[in-house]
Amino acid sequence: MPRFDAREALRLSMRELPVYEALEDPVAIAAQYGVPAERVVKLDGNENPYGPSPRAIEALRGDYAPHRYVDPTQARLREAIAGRLGVGAESVVAGAGSDEIIDLLSRLFVSEGDRVVVATPTFGMYAFDASLSGADLVDVPRAADWSLDAESLIEAAHGAKAVFLPSPNNPTGNAVPAGLVDRLLASGALVVIDEAYIEFSHAESLAGRAASDASLVVLRTFSKWGGLAGLRLGYGVMAPGTADLLLRAKQPYNVSAAAEAAALATLQDTEALDERACRIAGDRDRLAERLEALGWVYPWPSEANFLLCGLALGTGLEVRDELRRRGIFVRYFTAPRLADHVRISIGTPEQNDRVVEAMRGIGEALASAVAGSGSGSGKEAAK
Ligand code: PMP
């Protein structure tokens, strides 16, 4: 009798299922190194080290109804988000993380063979979802200083279905120049500006503009600024006609009752959260100076809640593992251009102190290994 063969049955675009390099479980890995859970400093996910707003925690203990389905039209949530941004509620769609909005955009608008433009190194979800849709991914790599290659991007955007650019970018930390967006919008492609980290930067949000410009979608999230990464709540701002399409295509109850309650409470506490984001940005700049002073770590200028650090000693993988041995988790990337880098999320001042101390020790060990091997000063500066 014939049997169902899952591999054979796969849709064509799924035959080469892409791999998204998601976060690992730090506590399980720390245990392998003999580091107790309470010593773990988790700086690999660009999360908020202070957690949610106290009001969100209170709301989660409160009287929301986990036994009821949520409102599939997201009326209260969209109204509250729109109020913060000064746009109409009809322009907002919430998802289980902004990841879900990227997925919805991709499923609605990207057909097999369509071109989707990204600029690596960048957030991997755009390429992941584009591959699931069977799109042709067009990469316009960033320059050596991670700036965007504006002319090539504009050329690639013409005839493409969508362009995805985070501003600030993950993992490089730099924002998209404002004038470039204008030029991209004239290409006819859907321009998606992902503002996941904008609360840590001085960049102007484009959310207001996205509400009325059908070519522009802005993505935002409660994961970073709001400290709600685990609850999954992000949203897109777009022209009402586009928002209608997303609302029709999404799973009806995509945002959980808990996430909705926490988000509504978070939006009652924006001043404190904005202040906290400002403090994290200040700590980021201080951490960058201290790491740079070590003489072998080169943090790139960042407008986000993380630092991409070039390394003049060791590889990104070696330094990540040495940090793990000390209970500190940072992100390392397999992309060849990032082999000599690690990305460090900004923690509390105490956590940042631990990073500096650990990096000092690692630098000394790596430098004496280089001296011992008689191979000179190691590498050229990795920056
Ligand atoms: N966009 C960017 C640029 C990100 O770095 C991330 C998270 N790593 C996301 C979106 C996804 O955020 P969310 O938790 O809202 O899905």
Residues whose N, C-alpha, C, O or C-beta is under 5 A from the ligand:
A	BS01	PMP	A96 G97 S98 D99 F123 P166 N170 D194 A196 T221 S223 A229 L233 G234
